[in-house]
Each structure stands twice: as structure tokens, then as C-alpha cells.
């Protein structure tokens, strides 16, 4: 196949590039590098099956290759990034998704949208299931990301209904692993880098808010199964093991051998209090379950950050 991956130099996108190259496919990586990192794809630049296009998907793309599959992973994804680039985030979810859907329609390609658990907002039901419509503040600071993804889902499913485009929607829960940026701003890089620097660990709120962390290899396996399925979605992909931030901080301290104190800061506006995927649907229709425990996956993640800070 010829596989186009938008956001292919990002954390998840670069692992997808490796995955499809490893299967013998040709990969077109499209990235404008506002949050992507060239070091994530540097090892592929001399691969004849890999093509890098430095471009913003909001603008017209000059692609003449026949495309068999499009995986749309372009977008700032951490609160720090999408609050820094709010207009770009909204445009990527709207105009960027539209352009890639049109490219998919032109090529009769499979189309996989990277959506997010953020479409559930600060959820009123727990764990979150795909039929839940969410509790999102449409004018809050986080809405630039939440609503861009909700719109992206809406236009993607509409291309299925109107044109029978072969679409897939993955709602991704917190993913971690090597190639995350040290300045990403999310809990995993924040606490690991602080611990490695022997700095106090920053906890927002009381630390009782929860997240469910899925290791990158499990997530890539989920995307592969979804892309090759007959399911449109949305489908939750994430690890249902739920941890509060205090528990995660203690694990990081233990595995980095860092006896540093915790400091507490106010909880950011609209920060979700609980986040846990119900993955019954993914188990049923994809036969997918995550296999890597947080205590296992965090070790290579710590080594990654140790190598870059």
C-alpha cells in the first residue's frame, strides 16, 4: 500500500510510520513540524519507501501518488500545545480534515481519523463508552482541541454516509512511550523529566483526578486492527487501568530513584476529573486489548527521556 500519515513526525505518527514501513508499505509522512520532531523520523529519511512532505494540511497538498490509506494524526495534542496554537488546532480539525477526506475520496482510500477521549470532556459517566455524547464546554480554553476533534468526527462520518468512504474513527485515550517531547506539558513527560532532574514533582489540583495510560505499541496494534476491520467507529482505544496522579507520581519516583517532594498547583480550567475507557467494543469487534502494564511501559519511557534531557 501507499500510506499517507499526517502528523507523521509526531509521537504517535512517527511510530505509525515505522509500523507501516516494517510491513513493507510505502509511507508518505506529512508534517509542518510545529509540534513534530525531525529526530522522530530521521532514521527513515534514507529509506526509499519513505517520503517526507513538509506541509500544513490546512493548505492544498501536491500529491500525485495513488494513496491506499490515510491516517490523519495531524494536530497539536497536549493542552500546552493547543493553547499555544489555538487557531491552527481548529483549522487542522476542520480544513485539514476536509482536505484529507477529499484526498481519500479521490483515491478511494481507507481513512482513519485520530480522534480523542477529549470529545467526552469532563465526563459525567464512568468509564466512558462510545455511545456517551460527552460533557464539553464549547467556549472554554480547551474547546479549541475538543471541538476541533468533535467536528472532525462529524465530517468524517458524513463522508461515510454521503459518499460511502471507508472511514474509521479511533478515540484515543492517554498514550505514552518513547518519542514524547520533554516539553510536551502532559503528566507523563512533566513528572518523569522533573524526577530525572531531581526537581519537585508538580501535581495539579489534589492529585485525585485519574487517567488511563496506554503504551504506544499497544495503541499502534489497535490502529492496525481498526484500519483493517470493517468497523467505522468511533472505537475507544486505551488501557482501562485507571491511576490517579498521586499514584503515578509515586511510581515515577520509585522507578527513577528520586526522593523529591510534591508541589501542588491549581487545576487547569475544564481539566477532566476522571478518564477511563470502556473498551468492550474494541474487544468485541477488533479482538484488541492492551497488554503492557504501566509499570512495564514506563521503564523504556523513562530511558527515552533520560536520553534527551
Secondary structure as UniProt FT lines:
FT   STRAND          2..6
FT   TURN            7..9
FT   HELIX           11..22
FT   TURN            23..24
FT   STRAND          26..31
FT   HELIX           38..40
FT   HELIX           42..44
FT   TURN            45..46
FT   TURN            48..49
FT   STRAND          50..54
FT   TURN            57..58
FT   STRAND          69..72
FT   HELIX           79..84
FT   HELIX           86..91
FT   HELIX           92..96
FT   HELIX           97..107
FT   STRAND          110..116
FT   HELIX           117..120
FT   TURN            130..131
FT   TURN            138..139
FT   TURN            141..142
FT   HELIX           143..163
FT   STRAND          167..172
FT   STRAND          175..176
FT   TURN            178..179
FT   TURN            182..183
FT   HELIX           187..196
FT   TURN            197..198
FT   STRAND          201..204
FT   TURN            205..206
FT   STRAND          210..212
FT   STRAND          214..215
FT   HELIX           216..227
FT   STRAND          233..237
FT   STRAND          242..244
FT   HELIX           245..256
FT   STRAND          262..265
FT   TURN            269..270
FT   HELIX           280..286
FT   HELIX           294..308
//
